Amino acid sequence: MKHIKTVFFLFSILFCLKGNAQQLEILINQALENNPEIQKFELQYKRVSEKVNEVNTIPNTEFGVGYFVREPETRTGAQRFKVSAKQMLPWFGTITSRENYVSSLADVKYEDIVIAKRKLMASVSQSYYNLYAYKAKQRVLTENIKLLETYETLALTSVEVGKASAVDVLRLQMRQNEMQQLKDVLRQQFLAEQTNLNNLLNRENDAAVRVVDSLMMPSEDFEVTTKNLALHPELLKYDKLFQSIEQSELLNQKESSPLIGFGLDYINVSERPGMNFSDNGKDIVMPMVSLSIPIFNKKYKSQTKQNELEQQEITSQKQERLNTLETLLDKAVNERISARISHKTAIKNIKQAKDAEQILIKSYETGTIDFKDVLDIQELQLKFQMSQIEAIKNYYLQSTIINYLIQ
């Protein structure tokens, strides 16, 4: 639990820059408690752990009863029936090896839980940032629609005095229609993403999600330490798999050892009539010790070879996954840098677009406003505002990936 809390802190540290981590923390905690995939892995872990009790057993005790149809005569009397009991015991340390092997399998399942929780926390965070972007873009579109309405009023006034044509008004209205359409589409995308997030939390699809109004680009990036990548649970899982194969081989060696058996035979003997001696009718009790030796042990040699090959396979799989994670990390770091560059450029362009807008306003005062230029500037301004929101979203999304990989 301490490990999960640490990971959550690292996932939400960027969000804390705006002091709004509480809502994201609530969503993540709900997901960790209610997500069926997490519950599935936890149940698998409990099931495998329970197998320790299953393997902590010895073979069944064998009981036998025999009745002599034709009673064999012996010196002490006729044998009537026979009762036997036998118990085979595995070689010393075999049961312990079984327990160690099953425990190693449970360790692998535990890593599945850790990985699933990390992925879930990343998914919830990414979904939340997507919702922020949809909401922020809708707000920008609302502001731009109001701006166009202001320009439409100016255009109508200009038409009345003969300084603009009705075509200019229609262009402004069509542009408003396009922006309203885009806003409606974003609304539907928000609802679809909200459903995705609610499914991660395993709650009603239409449950409302509160999203922060604004996110700022952090002044600096947190440090990326690639050495922590080697401790990622996806890679630790391969180490646990390797160890489970080691335990499997130790168990294989133990099971290739002999089995020791202890038993007892009891034979009921009836008295011989007309005879008088001390052992007349004395029952027979015969303790027994047996040894089961796997002389034909090709099976165990084959299992040893399979274990060696499987360990080599796991080593290759781990290296392959490490290469993949390194690639993902490098890509996320570079895309986060790109997001910061895009954000910086968007800020500059938005400022210049607003300066151009002010120039157009002043041009209207002199009666020389060109409403085609108004639409061009407004379109550029919207493009830059959308680019700014997208850059912030991408920065947080890539930071979430980096946190998943190295923290």
N, C-alpha and C positions, 0 to 999 in steps of 0.2 A: 504494500500500500504506500509506503514511503517513496518507493521508486516511481509509482504512478503520479503521486503528488508533485514530485520533482519534474517529471516530464510535462505535466500540465502547466507548471510555472513557466517552463521554457517555451511552451506553445503560446502562452498568453502574454509573454513579456512585452511583445510589440504592442499588443492591444492596451497594455497598462500605460503606455505613453500618453494615451488620451484619458486615462482614468476610467475606462469603461469595460474593464475585464469582468465585472461581476456577472453581466448577462451571459457572456460567453462561458464563464465558469459554470453557471447554472445549467446551461445547455449540455456542456460536456459531462457534467456529473449525472444528469438525467440519462444521457446516452450510455454511460458506463454501467448504470444500474439496470436499464431496461432493454438494451439492445439484444435481440435474440441470438446474434452470432456470438457475442461474448458469453452469453449463458450456455450456448452450445459447447464452446471450448472448455468452460468451467466444468460442465457435466462430464465431458470426455476425460478431463483431468481426474475428477473424482472417481470415475469408473475404472480408469487404469490404476489409480492408487489403491482401489479396493482389491485389485488382483493380488496384492501382497498377501492378503489373507487366504486367497485361493491356492497360491503355490506353497504356502506354509503348511503343507500336509504330507503325510506319508502314504504309501500304497494301502489299498484296502486289506484288512485282515481276512484271510481265507479260512472258512470253516467247512468241514466235510463230515458226513455221516454215512457209514456203510453197514449193510446188514448181510451177514453170511447166509446165503440161501441153503447151502450145504455146509454145515458147521465143520471146519477142520479140527480134527482131534490132535491135541498136543499131550505131552506127558502130564501137564497139570490140569487138563480139562479141555472141553470143546470151546472154540472161539465163537461167540454169538454175534457181536456187532463191534464196529470201530468208529470212534470219534476223533477227529483231528483238527488242529488249529495251526495256522502258519502266518507269519508276519515277515514281509520283506522290508528291508530298510535301505535307503540310498546311502551311497558312500559319504564319508565324513565331509561336511561342508557343502553338500549338494543343495540342501534346502536354503542355506544362506546365500549361495550363488543365485538361486532362483529369485530370492527376495531382492538381491542387488540388481538383477537384470530388470525386473519389473519396476523397481524404483527409478532406474535409469530411463525407462520408457515414460514414466510419469514426469520426469524432469523435462523431456522433450515436449510433452503436452503443455507443461507450464510455460515454456517459451512461446508456444502458440498463443496462449492467453496474453502474454506481454505484447507480442507482435500485433495481435488483433486489437488490443486496447490502444496501442500507438496509432495504428491505421485509423481507428474510429475517431480518435481525438483530432487527427489531421483532417479527416473527412468533414467532421462537424465544423472545424475552424474554416476550412476552404468554402464550405457551403455558406457559412455566415458571411464571409467576405464577398461572395458572389451576390448575396442578397443586398449587402451594402451598396455594391456597384449598381444594381438594378434600381434601387431606391434613389441613389444620388443622381443617376442619369434622368430619372423621371422628374426630379426636382429642377434640374438644369433645363429640361425641356419646358417645364411650366414657366420658368423665368423667361425663356426665349419667346414663348408664345405671347406672354404679356408684353414683351418688347416689340414684337411684330404688331400687336394690337395698337401700341402707341404710334408706330410708324404708319399703320393703316389710317389712323385718325389724321396724321399729318398729310397723308396722300389724299384723303378726301377733301381736306381744306385746300390743298394745292389744285385739285381738280376744279373746285368751285371758282378759283381765281384764274384758271387757265394755265397754271404752271406745271400740271401733270395730267396724264391721260387716265381713263378708266382702266386701261390695261395694267397700269402700275398697281392699282388697287387690287385687281384680280390676281396678279402675281403674288402680292403679299398674302392674300387670302388662301391661295393654293399652297403657299409655303406653310401657312399655319395648319392647313389640313394635313400636310405631310408630317409635320411635327406631332400633331395630335395622334396620327396613326402610329408613329414610332413610339409615342408614350403609351398607347394602348397595348402595343406588342410587348413592351418592357414590363407592363403590368402583368401580362400573362406569363412571361418568363419568370417574374418574381414569384407568382403563385406556384409554378412548376417546381422551382428551386425550394420554395417553402415546403412543398410536399415531400421533396427529397430529404430535407432536413428533419421533418417530422417522422419520416420512416426510419431514419437513423436513431431517433429518440424513441421509436416504437410507440407513437401516440397518434391521435386523430390527424388525418391529412390536412384538415382545414384549421388546425390550431394556429393562432396568430403568433408570429415571431417578431419580437421587438428588435429593431436594428438601430445601431448608433447613427446619428445624423451625419457625422463627419469623421474622417480619418486623416491624419497628417502623415506626411512622409518623414520618417525619423531623421534626425540631423546626422546620424552616422550609423553604419552597419555594425551589428554585433559580430564578434570574432568567430571565424569558422575554423575549427580545429579538426583536421582530417584524421588525426591519429585516433580520435574517438570512434571513427567509423568501424575500426576493428572490433569494437565492443558492442556493435549493433546486435540486437536480439536475433535478427534474421541470420547473422553469421554465428552467433552463440548457439543457435539451434543445431547447426551442423557439428559444432564441437560436442554437443550433448548426444547427437546421433552417433558420432564416432565413439564416444564413451559407452553408449549402449551396445555397440558391436563388440567392444572389448569385454563387456560383461557377458554378452552372448557367448563369446569364445570361452571364457572361464567356465560358464555353465556347461558348454559342450564338452570340455575336458572332464568336468566332474561326472557328467552323465555317461561318459565312455568308461568310467570306472566300474568295478563289480558291484553287484547288489548283495547284501548280506541278509540271510533269512534265518529266523528262529521259529521253531515249531514244537508241537507236542502231539503225540499219538496216544490214544487210550483205547485198549482192546478189552472188552468184557469177556471173561472166561468163566464157564460154568463148572461146578464141581463134578468130579468123576464119581459115580456111585460105587459104593462098596470099597472105596479106597480111603486109607487114613495116613496121610503124610502132610507135612507142614505147608507145602505150597499148593495143596489141592484147591482148585478153583481160584487161584490168585490172579487178579487182573494184571494186564500188562500196561505199563506207563513208559513211553519212549520219547525223551527229549531229542530234538533234532536241530542241527545247524546246517544251512545250505549256502551255497555261493553261486551267484549268477554272473558269469564272465562273458562279456561281449567279444568273443573270439573273432567273429566276422565284423570288424569295425570299419568297413569301408564308408558307411554312413557318416561316421563322425569325422573321418578324414575329409570327406567331401564338404561337410559343414564348415570345417576349418578353412578350406580353400575359398568357399563362398564368402566367409567373413572377411578374409583378406581382400578379396576383390571388391566387396561392398565398402570397405574402409577407403580403398583407393578411389572408388566412385564418389564417396562423400567428400573426399579431399578436393577432387576436381570440381564438384558442384559448388563447394564453398568458394573456391577461387573464381569460378564463373560468376557467382552472385556478388562477390566483392568487386569484380570488374564492373558489373552492372551498376552497383551502388555508387562506385566512384564516378562513373559516367553521369548518373543522375545528379550527384552532388555538384559536379563541375558545371553541368547544364543549368542547375538551379542558381548557382552563384553568379554565373554570367548573365542569366536572364534577369536576376535581381539588379545587377549593375545596369543592364539595359533599361529596366523600369525606372531607375533613378535618373538616367539620362533623358528618357522620354518625358518624365515629369518636369525636369528642369527646362526642357525646350518648350513644353506646353505652357508653363508659367510665363515665359518670355513672349510667346505668341499671343496668349490671352491679353497680356498688357498692351501689346501693339495693336491688337484688334479693338480693344476699348479706346485706344488713342484715335484710331481711324474712325470709330463710331462718334467720338466727340467732334472730330473734324466735320463729319457729315451733318451733325446737329447744327454746328455753326454755319455750314453751307446753307441750311434751310433758312436761317435768319436772313441771309442775303438773297434768298430766292433762287439758288442754283443747285438745289438738292437733286441727285440722280437716284431714283428708287431702285434701279438695277444694281447700283453700287451698294445700296443698303442691303439688298438680299445677298450679294456676294460677301460682304463683311459679316453679316449675321451668320451665314453658312460656315464661314471660316471660324468664327468665334465658337459656334456650337461644336465644330470638329475638334477644336483645341480643348474645350471644356471636357468633352467626352474622352479625349486622349489623356487628359490629366487624371480623370477618375479611373480609367483603365490602367494607367501606370501605377497608381496607388494600390489598386486591387492586385495587380500582378506582383508588386513588391511584397505584399503580405502573403500571397499564395506561395511564392517562391521561398519566402522565409519559413513558412510552415513546412515545406518539403525539406529544407535544410535542417530544421529542428528535428523532424522525424528521423533524419539520417544520422545526425552526429550527437544528439543529446541523449 
